[in-house]
């Protein structure tokens, strides 16, 4: 992520193949030599620009920045977006007046701004980890770690991302600004957690799950003055935190051999002896808190059967099927888990919303009066 003077493309290929340099003078080549010694690779792993996919279509000078925000790896964006979507769908039938399908669609589309904040989080993470990433196989060729982007270039880029995120946030009702702002502190602190605790995934959960609070004020429900809604949002937040423990523990198994050498702590290392038992317990907590999120709003049987049942079934399937000994399998289940569990919950919540919007059971008015009372 570094390289080149002003006006030159940020190309690692150019840096590592200059024939006029004296042997050993290239800092990137030195870095790769050090990585080979520390990680134990028998052959040097040289960065090669992407030749397929979205990144291959970008100008060469843009590619390191696209890699920095993980534009080619959108699974993290999905995991950040789903809590926002969950809370929007959960709050929609509870709002006064009951949110229309257009309002739900518009609000859900605004939350797609998660791609911007996820990119900003990645930039912050890589700035903090610039001295750790070179020692981990999976991260050693990230742009800042390999020298394609300097700190001096990454910081203003981060500022631009935060301004873009603010522009999206200002499209929501004004109270959303006050609910969303505290999450920035968590975004900044998460990368430090892996240095001080064996459970940095819990801190990641606090960060990635914050959207569970935002769907309610986005639809005009003030959590601070509405106790049932506040309880529901808190339960949904806790459920998403538990979900983070599950999917990011599986993700962390990719680095379980390199993390100790780099001084990185993780839940995968802490729970290695009873990994799947821990995953099952965390999943049970996730489903239990989903039950609480619905119960506080007086939801119907569709919610419990589809939302809670769907989450339980997909989580059980994933935990039974994933091979934690395989780096490739853990990498594959990370995005797959977002779609099967996040998708199941989202579809079920949408069905519950439609049931209440069209009052298919004929008790919507009574339930809303009871809940408001």
C-alpha positions in Angstrom: 0.0 0.0 0.0 2.8 2.3 -0.4 4.9 3.4 -3.2 5.7 5.7 -5.9 6.1 9.4 -5.9 3.2 11.8 -6.4 1.4 11.2 -9.6 2.7 7.6 -10.0 0.6 4.5 -9.7 0.8 2.6 -6.5 2.2 -0.5 -8.0 4.0 -3.2 -5.9 4.9 -5.0 -9.1 6.9 -1.9 -10.2 8.6 -1.7 -6.8 9.6 -5.4 -6.6 11.0 -5.6 -10.1 13.3 -2.6 -10.5 16.5 -4.1 -11.9 18.6 -1.0 -11.2 18.4 -1.4 -7.4 21.3 -2.7 -5.4 20.7 -6.2 -3.9 18.9 -5.9 -0.6 18.1 -2.2 -1.0 14.4 -2.7 -1.8 12.3 -2.3 1.4 9.4 -4.4 0.1 11.8 -7.2 -0.9 13.3 -7.0 2.6 9.8 -7.2 4.1 9.0 -10.3 2.1 12.3 -12.0 3.0 11.5 -11.3 6.7 8.0 -12.7 6.3 9.4 -15.9 4.7 11.7 -16.4 7.6 9.0 -15.8 10.3 6.1 -17.5 8.6 8.1 -20.3 7.3 7.3 -20.3 3.6 9.7 -22.2 1.4 8.9 -19.9 -1.6 8.5 -16.1 -1.6 4.9 -15.0 -2.0 5.0 -12.1 -4.4 2.0 -9.7 -4.8 0.4 -9.9 -8.2 -2.3 -7.4 -9.3 -5.7 -8.9 -9.8 -6.5 -10.2 -13.3 -10.1 -11.1 -12.8 -13.1 -9.6 -11.0 -14.1 -6.1 -10.2 -10.6 -5.0 -9.1 -9.1 -6.0 -12.4 -11.3 -3.3 -14.1 -10.0 -0.5 -11.9 -7.1 1.8 -12.7 -3.9 0.4 -11.2 -3.5 3.3 -8.8 -7.0 2.6 -7.4 -6.5 -1.1 -6.7 -4.6 -0.8 -3.4 -7.4 1.4 -2.0 -10.1 -1.0 -3.2 -8.2 -3.8 -1.5 -7.8 -1.7 1.7 -11.6 -1.4 2.0 -12.0 -5.1 1.0 -14.1 -4.2 -2.0 -13.4 -7.7 -3.4 -14.4 -9.4 -0.1 -17.9 -8.1 0.7 -18.8 -10.7 3.4 -17.8 -8.3 6.1 -20.2 -5.7 4.7 -23.0 -8.2 4.8 -22.4 -8.9 8.5 -22.4 -5.2 9.2 -25.6 -4.6 7.2 -27.7 -7.5 8.5 -28.2 -6.1 12.1 -29.5 -2.8 10.5 -31.8 -4.8 8.3 -33.0 -7.0 11.2 -33.9 -4.0 13.3 -35.6 -2.2 10.5 -37.9 -5.2 9.8 -38.5 -5.8 13.5 -39.4 -2.2 14.1 -41.5 -1.7 10.9 -44.8 -3.2 12.2 -44.3 -1.5 15.6 -43.8 2.0 14.3 -46.7 4.5 14.5 -48.1 4.6 11.9 -47.1 1.2 10.8 -44.3 1.6 8.3 -45.3 1.2 4.6 -43.4 -1.3 2.4 -41.9 1.7 0.5 -40.6 3.2 3.8 -39.1 -0.2 4.8 -37.5 -0.6 1.4 -36.1 3.0 1.4 -34.7 2.7 4.9 -33.2 -0.7 4.2 -31.5 0.8 1.1 -30.0 3.7 3.1 -28.4 1.2 5.4 -26.5 -0.1 2.4 -24.2 2.7 3.4 -22.7 0.0 5.6 -20.3 -0.6 2.7 -18.7 2.8 3.5 -18.4 2.3 7.2 -17.1 -1.2 6.8 -14.4 0.2 4.5 -13.5 2.8 7.1 -13.3 0.1 9.7 -11.0 -1.9 7.6 -8.8 1.2 7.1 -8.6 1.8 10.8 -7.9 -1.9 11.5 -5.1 -2.0 9.0 -3.5 1.2 10.3 -3.5 -0.3 13.8 -2.2 -3.7 12.5 0.4 -2.5 10.1 3.2 -4.0 12.2 1.2 -7.3 12.9 -0.2 -8.1 9.4 3.2 -8.8 7.8 3.6 -11.8 10.2 0.3 -13.5 9.3 0.0 -15.5 6.1 -3.6 -14.3 5.3 -2.8 -10.6 5.9 0.8 -10.2 4.9 -0.1 -8.8 1.4 -2.7 -6.3 2.6 -1.9 -2.9 1.0 -0.5 -1.1 4.1 1.3 -4.2 5.3 3.1 -4.7 1.9 3.8 -1.1 1.4 1.4 -0.1 -1.4 -0.2 2.6 0.7 1.6 4.7 3.4 0.1 5.9 6.6 0.2 9.4 5.2 -1.9 8.3 2.3 -4.3 6.1 4.4 -5.3 8.8 6.9 -6.8 11.3 4.5 -8.4 8.4 2.7 -10.0 7.4 6.0 -11.2 11.0 6.5 -12.9 10.9 3.1 -14.7 7.6 4.0 -15.9 9.1 7.3 -17.3 12.1 5.5 -19.1 9.9 3.0 -20.5 7.9 5.9 -21.7 11.1 7.5 -23.4 12.2 4.3 -25.4 8.9 4.3 -26.2 9.2 8.0 -27.7 12.6 7.5 -30.3 11.1 5.2 -31.9 9.4 8.2 -34.0 11.1 10.9 -31.9 13.5 13.0 -32.1 11.3 16.1 -30.2 8.5 14.3 -27.1 10.7 14.4 -27.1 10.5 18.2 -27.7 6.8 18.3 -25.1 6.0 15.6 -22.2 8.2 16.8 -21.1 6.2 19.8 -20.3 3.3 17.5 -17.3 5.2 16.1 -15.5 4.7 19.4 -15.9 0.9 19.1 -14.7 1.0 15.5 -11.5 2.7 16.6 -10.9 0.5 19.6 -11.6 -3.0 18.2 -8.2 -3.5 16.6 -6.6 -3.0 20.0 -8.7 -5.8 21.6 -6.7 -8.6 19.9 -3.7 -7.4 21.8 -5.2 -7.5 25.3 -8.0 -10.1 25.4 -8.5 -13.7 24.2 -12.0 -12.6 23.1 -11.6 -9.7 20.6 -14.5 -11.2 18.7 -16.8 -10.0 21.5 -15.5 -6.4 21.0 -16.1 -6.9 17.2 -19.6 -8.0 18.1 -20.2 -4.8 20.0 -19.1 -2.9 16.9 -20.7 -4.8 14.1 -24.0 -5.3 15.9 -24.6 -1.6 16.6 -27.0 -1.4 13.7 -29.5 -3.4 15.8 -30.3 -0.1 17.6 -30.7 2.0 14.4 -33.7 0.6 12.6 -36.0 1.8 15.4 -35.1 5.5 15.3 -34.8 5.3 11.5 -38.6 4.5 11.5 -39.5 7.1 14.2 -39.4 4.9 17.3 -37.5 6.6 20.1 -35.9 3.9 22.1 -35.3 6.1 25.1 -39.0 6.8 25.6 -40.3 3.4 24.5 -39.4 0.6 27.0 -40.7 -2.4 24.9 -38.8 -1.2 21.9 -35.6 -0.6 23.9 -35.8 -4.1 25.4 -36.3 -5.5 21.9 -33.4 -3.6 20.4 -31.2 -4.6 23.3 -32.1 -8.2 22.9 -31.5 -8.0 19.1 -28.1 -6.3 19.8 -27.1 -9.1 22.2 -28.3 -11.7 19.6 -26.1 -10.2 16.9 -23.1 -10.1 19.3 -23.6 -13.8 19.9 -23.8 -14.3 16.1 -20.5 -12.4 15.7 -18.8 -14.8 18.2 -19.9 -17.7 16.0 -19.0 -16.5 12.5 -15.8 -14.7 13.5 -14.5 -17.6 15.6 -14.8 -19.7 12.5 -13.1 -17.0 10.5 -10.3 -16.8 13.1 -9.4 -20.4 12.6 -7.7 -19.4 9.3 -5.0 -17.7 11.4 -4.7 -20.1 14.3 -1.2 -21.1 13.4 0.2 -17.6 12.8 -1.6 -15.6 15.5 0.6 -16.8 18.4 3.8 -15.9 16.6 2.5 -12.5 15.8 1.3 -11.9 19.4 -2.4 -11.8 18.4 -5.1 -13.2 20.7 -8.3 -14.8 19.5 -11.3 -16.8 20.6 -10.2 -19.6 18.3 -7.1 -20.0 20.4 -8.9 -19.6 23.7 -11.6 -22.2 22.9 -9.6 -24.5 20.7 -10.1 -27.5 23.0 -13.9 -27.3 22.9 -14.6 -25.2 19.8 -17.8 -26.7 18.5 -19.3 -26.8 22.0 -18.6 -23.1 22.4 -20.1 -22.4 19.0 -23.3 -24.3 20.0 -23.6 -22.3 23.2 -23.1 -19.0 21.5 -25.7 -20.0 18.9 -28.2 -21.0 21.6 -27.6 -17.5 23.1 -28.3 -15.9 19.8 -31.6 -17.7 19.3 -32.7 -17.2 22.9 -32.1 -13.4 22.5 -34.0 -13.4 19.3 -36.9 -14.9 21.2 -36.6 -12.0 23.7 -36.4 -9.4 21.0 -39.7 -10.6 19.5 -41.5 -11.3 22.8 -41.0 -7.7 24.0 -42.9 -6.5 21.0 -45.7 -9.1 21.2 -44.9 -10.8 17.9 -46.9 -13.7 16.6 -46.2 -17.4 16.0 -44.8 -16.7 12.5 -41.8 -14.9 14.1 -41.0 -17.7 16.5 -41.3 -20.5 14.0 -39.6 -18.8 11.0 -37.2 -16.3 12.6 -36.0 -18.2 15.6 -36.5 -21.6 14.1 -34.7 -20.6 10.9 -31.7 -19.1 12.8 -31.4 -22.3 15.0 -31.6 -24.6 12.0 -29.0 -22.8 9.9 -26.6 -22.3 12.8 -26.8 -25.9 13.7 -26.1 -26.9 10.1 -23.1 -24.6 9.7 -21.5 -25.7 13.0 -21.9 -29.4 12.2 -20.6 -29.0 8.7 -17.6 -26.7 9.0 -14.2 -28.3 9.2 -12.2 -26.1 11.6 -9.0 -27.9 10.7 -9.3 -26.6 7.1 -8.3 -23.0 6.3 -10.2 -23.3 3.0 -13.4 -24.6 4.6 -13.4 -21.9 7.3 -12.8 -19.2 4.6 -15.7 -20.6 2.6 -18.1 -20.8 5.5 -17.5 -17.1 6.4 -19.5 -15.6 3.5 -21.8 -18.6 3.3 -22.8 -18.2 6.9 -23.8 -14.6 6.3 -26.3 -15.6 3.6 -27.8 -18.8 5.1 -28.3 -17.4 8.7 -28.6 -13.7 7.9 -30.8 -14.5 4.9 -33.0 -16.8 6.9 -33.6 -14.3 9.6 -34.2 -11.5 7.2 -36.8 -13.4 5.1 -38.5 -14.5 8.2 -38.7 -11.0 9.6 -40.1 -9.7 6.3 -42.8 -12.4 6.4 -43.7 -11.4 10.0 -43.8 -7.8 8.8 -46.2 -8.7 6.0 -48.4 -10.7 8.3 -48.8 -7.7 10.6 -49.0 -5.1 7.8 -51.9 -6.9 6.2 -53.3 -8.0 9.6 -53.6 -11.6 8.3 -54.6 -12.9 11.8 -57.1 -10.0 12.5 -55.5 -9.0 15.8 -53.0 -6.3 14.7 -55.0 -3.4 16.1 -55.5 -5.1 19.5 -51.9 -6.1 19.8 -50.6 -2.6 19.0 -52.9 -1.0 21.5 -51.8 -3.5 24.2 -48.1 -3.0 23.4 -48.4 0.8 23.5 -50.3 0.7 26.8 
